């Protein structure tokens, strides 16, 4: 099998995530793409992150009608900070030998790969399906190769339609009372509205709370 892995905080999941998953699935002829919500994202330590059960529920709603996509709870079930190398290790153990994994990440994340945990082992566990991130600087592959030998051979660059949406922008718009309906799948929109997600930060600002 050839499986794509799209990890992230998904706070919230938006249509950009679905576009990326679809394009990588199609261009790399994958069998499926697994969405892996982070439990405790290490790169967001100290930041306010929506509770995991809400983020999991939103991802399930976002992908429920597409048989190409699945959700994995491996990062939600593992205690402690979420590291991609652990995600891929767990997934590799859960699938038959010979399964090929393609970890999906943006060019901005690729540039930061040397700061991740065990990047040399990470590229042995999966190939990297790298998608362009609007507004990110060009990646210096030669520099990255010196820091992570073998990286160039592990990369598949995948063109995708430019969708300039981020989870932080969606959350900001919700908090500010700005329209966001068509930036997220309709079931996710209804979930955010029903559970009044992302409004606490706005209420805190109005009352002067931190």
Residue frames relative to the residue before (quaternion, step in Angstrom):
aa qw qx qy qz dx dy dz
X 1.0000 0.0000 0.0000 0.0000 0.00 0.00 0.00
X 0.2254 -0.7294 0.6297 0.1436 3.53 -1.28 0.54
X 0.0097 -0.8419 0.5333 -0.0815 3.54 -0.39 1.28
X 0.2844 -0.7318 0.5965 0.1669 3.54 -0.98 0.92
X 0.1616 -0.7732 0.6082 0.0782 3.56 -1.11 0.72
X 0.0289 -0.7947 0.6058 -0.0265 3.55 -0.61 1.17
X 0.0468 -0.8152 0.5770 -0.0166 3.54 -0.25 1.29
X 0.2498 0.7723 -0.5632 0.1545 3.54 -1.23 0.33
X 0.6263 -0.5224 0.4143 0.4040 3.51 -1.32 0.12
X 0.1151 -0.8257 0.5382 0.1238 3.60 1.10 -0.76
X 0.3979 0.7329 -0.4344 0.3402 3.53 0.82 1.10
X 0.3951 -0.5662 -0.6191 0.3742 1.59 0.88 2.38
X 0.5965 -0.4908 0.4455 0.4526 3.61 -1.29 -0.04
X 0.0837 -0.8053 0.5866 0.0196 3.58 -1.00 0.82
X 0.7203 -0.4629 0.2821 0.4327 3.57 -1.27 0.17
X 0.5541 0.6035 -0.3997 0.4110 3.60 1.15 -0.43
X 0.6167 0.5376 -0.3437 0.4611 3.59 1.04 -0.74
X 0.6851 0.4899 -0.2898 0.4547 3.58 0.91 -0.89
X 0.6247 0.5312 -0.3350 0.4640 3.57 1.03 -0.76
X 0.6534 0.5073 -0.3112 0.4678 3.59 0.91 -0.91
X 0.6680 0.5049 -0.3068 0.4525 3.59 0.85 -0.95
X 0.6588 0.5155 -0.3093 0.4523 3.57 0.95 -0.87
X 0.6900 0.4898 -0.2916 0.4461 3.59 0.84 -0.97
X 0.6579 0.4895 -0.3183 0.4757 3.59 0.95 -0.82
X 0.6108 0.5492 -0.3415 0.4567 3.59 1.00 -0.81
X 0.7179 0.4626 -0.2526 0.4548 3.56 0.86 -1.00
X 0.7414 0.4450 -0.2518 0.4346 3.57 0.69 -1.06
X 0.7425 0.3632 -0.2244 0.5162 3.60 1.08 -0.61
X 0.3891 -0.7575 0.4499 0.2690 3.58 1.34 0.17
X 0.1883 0.8079 -0.5270 0.1848 3.53 0.83 1.07
X 0.5221 -0.6128 0.4857 0.3405 3.55 -1.26 0.38
X 0.7756 -0.1584 0.1145 0.6002 3.56 1.07 -0.74
X 0.3014 -0.7038 0.6070 0.2131 3.52 -1.39 0.18
X 0.2229 -0.7755 0.5819 0.1017 3.55 -0.85 1.06
X 0.2429 -0.7393 0.6135 0.1345 3.56 -0.88 1.01
X 0.0731 -0.8153 0.5744 -0.0104 3.58 -0.75 1.08
X 0.2036 -0.7866 0.5705 0.1196 3.63 -0.15 1.21
X 0.4593 -0.6864 0.4965 0.2673 3.57 -0.96 0.91
X 0.4383 -0.6639 0.5355 0.2836 3.54 -1.16 0.63
X 0.7665 -0.0805 0.1086 0.6279 3.54 0.56 -1.26
X 0.2212 -0.8149 0.5172 0.1400 3.64 0.11 1.20
X 0.4310 -0.7444 0.4466 0.2462 3.58 -0.53 1.20
X 0.6896 0.4950 -0.2859 0.4446 3.59 1.04 -0.76
X 0.7080 0.3974 -0.2697 0.5178 3.60 1.28 -0.02
X 0.2363 0.7846 -0.5333 0.2101 3.55 1.19 0.56
X 0.7882 0.2791 -0.2275 0.4991 3.56 -0.87 0.98
X 0.6388 0.4989 -0.3333 0.4816 3.59 1.26 -0.18
X 0.5266 -0.5999 0.4886 0.3522 3.55 -1.25 0.41
X 0.0024 -0.7855 0.6174 -0.0437 3.56 -0.70 1.12
X 0.5225 -0.6397 0.4640 0.3203 3.57 -0.92 0.90
X 0.5942 -0.5935 0.3941 0.3733 3.63 -0.90 0.82
X 0.6189 -0.6169 0.3528 0.3347 3.53 -1.02 0.93
X 0.6455 0.5369 -0.3558 0.4105 3.62 0.93 -0.75
X 0.6301 0.5052 -0.3413 0.4808 3.60 1.09 -0.56
X 0.6680 0.4998 -0.3108 0.4554 3.59 0.89 -0.89
X 0.6250 0.5230 -0.3313 0.4755 3.59 1.04 -0.76
X 0.6627 0.5135 -0.3082 0.4496 3.57 0.87 -0.96
X 0.6666 0.5017 -0.3125 0.4541 3.60 0.93 -0.83
X 0.6359 0.5071 -0.3403 0.4719 3.61 0.99 -0.75
X 0.6323 0.5295 -0.3392 0.4524 3.60 0.93 -0.84
X 0.6672 0.4957 -0.3011 0.4674 3.57 0.94 -0.85
X 0.6536 0.5453 -0.3149 0.4199 3.59 0.98 -0.87
X 0.8047 0.3099 -0.1346 0.4882 3.59 0.96 -0.86
X 0.4186 0.7742 -0.4320 0.1967 3.59 1.24 -0.21
X 0.7404 0.4169 -0.2394 0.4697 3.62 1.03 -0.63
X 0.6590 0.4845 -0.3110 0.4840 3.61 1.24 0.14
X 0.3216 -0.7936 0.4833 0.1822 3.62 -0.32 1.21
X 0.5627 0.6000 -0.3924 0.4116 3.61 1.24 -0.21
X 0.7408 0.4065 -0.1929 0.4987 3.57 1.20 -0.53
X 0.0510 -0.7717 0.6335 0.0250 3.54 -1.19 0.72
X 0.3294 -0.7054 0.5830 0.2323 3.55 -1.32 0.27
X 0.1335 -0.7649 0.6246 0.0834 3.54 -1.08 0.78
X 0.3080 -0.7661 0.5430 0.1530 3.56 -1.03 0.87
X 0.3095 0.7970 -0.4930 0.1612 3.62 1.20 0.13
X 0.7088 0.4433 -0.2756 0.4745 3.61 0.95 -0.78
X 0.6265 0.5278 -0.3386 0.4629 3.58 1.16 -0.49
X 0.6993 0.4715 -0.2634 0.4684 3.59 1.10 -0.69
X 0.6465 0.5142 -0.3237 0.4614 3.60 1.18 -0.43
X 0.3790 -0.7325 0.5083 0.2479 3.65 -0.71 0.95
X 0.7335 0.4155 -0.3090 0.4403 3.54 -1.24 0.48
X 0.7448 -0.4081 0.2862 0.4436 3.56 -1.32 0.05
X 0.4263 -0.6991 0.5211 0.2407 3.56 -1.15 0.71
X 0.0067 -0.7758 0.6302 -0.0311 3.55 -0.83 1.10
X 0.5579 -0.6526 0.4021 0.3181 3.56 -0.90 0.97
X 0.6280 0.5449 -0.3556 0.4269 3.59 0.95 -0.75
X 0.6407 0.4969 -0.3234 0.4878 3.61 1.10 -0.62
X 0.6013 0.5638 -0.3450 0.4490 3.57 1.05 -0.78
X 0.7130 0.4558 -0.2594 0.4653 3.56 0.79 -1.04
X 0.6067 0.5484 -0.3529 0.4545 3.58 1.07 -0.68
X 0.6765 0.4900 -0.2891 0.4675 3.57 0.90 -0.94
X 0.6658 0.4964 -0.3103 0.4625 3.59 0.93 -0.83
X 0.6312 0.5388 -0.3370 0.4447 3.57 0.98 -0.80
X 0.6701 0.4939 -0.2941 0.4696 3.57 1.05 -0.76
X 0.6767 0.5135 -0.2858 0.4436 3.57 1.17 -0.54
X 0.7324 0.3799 -0.2155 0.5223 3.59 1.24 -0.36
X 0.6531 -0.5424 0.3497 0.3962 3.60 -1.17 0.51
X 0.6072 -0.5396 0.4255 0.3989 3.61 -1.16 0.52
X 0.7417 0.3815 -0.2921 0.4681 3.55 -1.01 0.80
X 0.4819 0.6482 -0.4486 0.3825 3.58 1.26 -0.13
X 0.2599 -0.7616 0.5770 0.1397 3.57 -0.90 0.98
X 0.1497 -0.7898 0.5915 0.0626 3.55 -0.86 1.02
X 0.1282 -0.7567 0.6389 0.0524 3.53 -1.15 0.83
X 0.1859 -0.7910 0.5750 0.0959 3.55 -0.41 1.22
X 0.2800 -0.7898 0.5333 0.1158 3.55 -0.69 1.18
X 0.1671 0.7769 -0.5926 0.1315 3.56 -0.83 1.00
X 0.5109 -0.6487 0.4763 0.3022 3.54 -1.25 0.46
X 0.6668 -0.4999 0.3657 0.4144 3.56 -1.28 0.29
X 0.6095 0.5495 -0.3594 0.4442 3.59 1.10 -0.60
X 0.6639 0.4790 -0.3007 0.4892 3.60 1.01 -0.78
X 0.6031 0.5618 -0.3605 0.4367 3.59 1.03 -0.73
X 0.6469 0.5351 -0.3190 0.4399 3.58 0.96 -0.85
X 0.7218 0.4227 -0.2349 0.4952 3.58 1.16 -0.61
X 0.3667 0.7865 -0.4539 0.2026 3.59 1.26 -0.06
X 0.6219 0.5481 -0.3768 0.4135 3.68 0.91 -0.63
X 0.6622 0.5018 -0.3140 0.4595 3.62 1.16 -0.45
X 0.5427 0.6241 -0.3993 0.3956 3.60 1.27 -0.18
X 0.5993 -0.5573 0.4265 0.3852 3.57 -1.24 0.31
X 0.8723 -0.0686 0.0188 0.4838 3.58 -0.93 1.02
X 0.0512 0.8359 -0.5454 0.0339 3.63 0.68 0.98
X 0.6004 0.5622 -0.3708 0.4313 3.60 1.09 -0.58
X 0.6673 0.4642 -0.2973 0.5010 3.59 1.05 -0.72
X 0.5886 0.5967 -0.3613 0.4087 3.57 1.05 -0.76
X 0.7245 0.4364 -0.2645 0.4634 3.60 0.84 -0.92
X 0.5943 0.5152 -0.3848 0.4830 3.58 1.26 0.00
X 0.6548 0.5142 -0.3015 0.4646 3.56 1.22 -0.49
X 0.8127 0.0128 0.0396 0.5811 3.59 1.08 -0.67
X 0.4433 -0.6037 0.5722 0.3341 3.50 -1.30 0.37
X 0.3934 -0.7147 0.5297 0.2321 3.58 -1.20 0.46
X 0.1678 -0.7531 0.6308 0.0823 3.56 -0.73 1.10
X 0.0895 -0.8425 0.5311 -0.0071 3.55 -0.11 1.34
X 0.1067 -0.7956 0.5958 0.0253 3.55 -0.77 1.09
X 0.5533 -0.6175 0.4305 0.3568 3.60 -1.06 0.65
X 0.1997 -0.7496 0.6187 0.1239 3.56 -1.12 0.72
X 0.4439 -0.7127 0.4655 0.2799 3.62 -0.49 1.14
X 0.8224 0.2487 -0.1948 0.4732 3.54 -0.92 0.98
X 0.5733 0.5922 -0.3982 0.4026 3.61 1.20 -0.16
X 0.5530 -0.6160 0.4554 0.3277 3.56 -1.19 0.60
X 0.6158 -0.5274 0.4172 0.4105 3.60 -1.20 0.43
X 0.4113 -0.7130 0.5173 0.2342 3.56 -1.07 0.77
X 0.3143 -0.7290 0.5807 0.1805 3.57 -0.94 0.95
X 0.2053 -0.8285 0.5113 0.0999 3.56 0.08 1.31
X 0.6148 0.5548 -0.3597 0.4300 3.59 1.02 -0.69
X 0.6548 0.4959 -0.3151 0.4754 3.58 0.97 -0.82
X 0.6601 0.5096 -0.3131 0.4544 3.57 0.92 -0.87
X 0.6308 0.5460 -0.3321 0.4401 3.56 1.04 -0.77
X 0.6423 0.5153 -0.3329 0.4594 3.59 1.04 -0.69
X 0.6988 0.4545 -0.2670 0.4835 3.57 1.11 -0.65
X 0.7757 0.1420 -0.0751 0.6103 3.57 1.15 -0.67
X 0.2068 -0.8144 0.5275 0.1255 3.63 0.19 1.19
X 0.7659 0.3227 -0.2647 0.4891 3.56 -0.89 0.98
X 0.4460 0.7249 -0.4405 0.2857 3.56 1.26 -0.18
X 0.6435 0.5538 -0.3409 0.4038 3.58 0.84 -0.94
X 0.6898 0.4834 -0.2820 0.4592 3.58 0.95 -0.85
X 0.6669 0.5125 -0.2998 0.4501 3.59 1.22 -0.36
X 0.6364 0.5780 -0.3092 0.4066 3.60 1.27 -0.23
X 0.0692 -0.7200 0.6884 0.0535 3.51 -1.21 0.78
X 0.2229 -0.7684 0.5846 0.1344 3.59 -0.57 1.12
X 0.1011 -0.8115 0.5755 0.0002 3.56 -0.77 1.09
X 0.2935 -0.7558 0.5530 0.1919 3.62 -0.56 1.07
X 0.0106 -0.7829 0.6220 -0.0077 3.57 -1.02 0.81
X 0.5946 -0.5439 0.4316 0.4055 3.60 -1.16 0.44
X 0.4827 -0.6747 0.4766 0.2910 3.56 -0.97 0.85
X 0.0497 0.7654 -0.6375 0.0730 3.55 -0.74 1.14
X 0.1762 -0.8433 0.5031 0.0684 3.55 -0.13 1.30
X 0.3892 0.6911 -0.5052 0.3403 3.55 0.60 1.19
X 0.0499 -0.7749 0.6286 0.0428 3.56 -1.08 0.73
X 0.6170 -0.5486 0.4078 0.3900 3.56 -1.20 0.48
X 0.6452 0.5297 -0.3282 0.4421 3.57 0.98 -0.82
X 0.6454 0.5083 -0.3275 0.4667 3.59 1.05 -0.70
X 0.6240 0.5233 -0.3422 0.4687 3.58 1.01 -0.76
X 0.6664 0.5012 -0.3013 0.4625 3.58 0.89 -0.97
X 0.6372 0.5276 -0.3289 0.4554 3.58 1.01 -0.80
X 0.6620 0.5086 -0.3119 0.4537 3.57 0.93 -0.89
X 0.6249 0.5261 -0.3426 0.4640 3.59 1.00 -0.79
X 0.6828 0.5021 -0.2858 0.4473 3.58 0.83 -1.01
X 0.7140 0.4511 -0.2454 0.4759 3.57 1.08 -0.77
X 0.4902 -0.6727 0.4257 0.3549 3.58 1.27 -0.10
X 0.4515 0.6750 -0.4569 0.3631 3.58 1.20 0.48
X 0.5898 -0.5916 0.3987 0.3783 3.63 -1.10 0.56
X 0.0039 -0.8109 0.5845 -0.0281 3.56 -1.02 0.84
X 0.3306 0.8167 -0.4474 0.1534 3.56 1.31 -0.13
X 0.7965 0.3297 -0.1834 0.4725 3.61 0.73 -0.95
X 0.5112 0.6117 -0.4352 0.4185 3.58 1.24 0.40
X 0.7471 0.2669 -0.1585 0.5878 3.58 1.27 -0.33
X 0.6126 -0.5214 0.4105 0.4294 3.62 -1.16 0.35
X 0.6454 -0.5720 0.3448 0.3707 3.56 -1.05 0.76
X 0.6668 0.4844 -0.3418 0.4516 3.67 0.84 -0.74
X 0.6234 0.5245 -0.3375 0.4716 3.58 1.12 -0.64
X 0.6086 0.5477 -0.3425 0.4607 3.57 1.03 -0.78
X 0.6871 0.4774 -0.2901 0.4646 3.57 0.86 -0.96
X 0.6320 0.5319 -0.3336 0.4542 3.60 1.04 -0.73
X 0.6490 0.5125 -0.3161 0.4650 3.59 0.92 -0.89
X 0.6633 0.4988 -0.3031 0.4684 3.56 0.96 -0.87
X 0.6846 0.5060 -0.2945 0.4342 3.59 0.86 -0.95
X 0.7688 0.3493 -0.1799 0.5046 3.58 1.00 -0.84
X 0.3743 -0.7666 0.4543 0.2568 3.56 1.33 0.14
X 0.1860 0.8024 -0.5384 0.1781 3.54 0.92 0.95
X 0.8310 0.2500 -0.2126 0.4492 3.54 -1.29 0.61
X 0.5439 0.6163 -0.4135 0.3916 3.60 1.21 0.18
X 0.5322 0.6563 -0.4083 0.3454 3.59 1.14 -0.49
X 0.6474 0.5213 -0.3341 0.4444 3.58 0.95 -0.86
X 0.6478 0.5112 -0.3246 0.4622 3.58 1.02 -0.75
X 0.6590 0.5031 -0.3088 0.4661 3.57 0.98 -0.87
X 0.6302 0.5370 -0.3275 0.4552 3.59 1.05 -0.77
X 0.6444 0.5221 -0.3196 0.4583 3.55 1.02 -0.81
X 0.6674 0.5124 -0.3065 0.4450 3.56 1.00 -0.85
X 0.7456 0.3975 -0.2225 0.4863 3.58 1.04 -0.75
X 0.5166 -0.6651 0.3995 0.3620 3.57 1.30 -0.13
X 0.4498 0.6775 -0.4630 0.3527 3.59 1.27 0.21
X 0.3676 -0.7097 0.5486 0.2455 3.58 -1.21 0.48
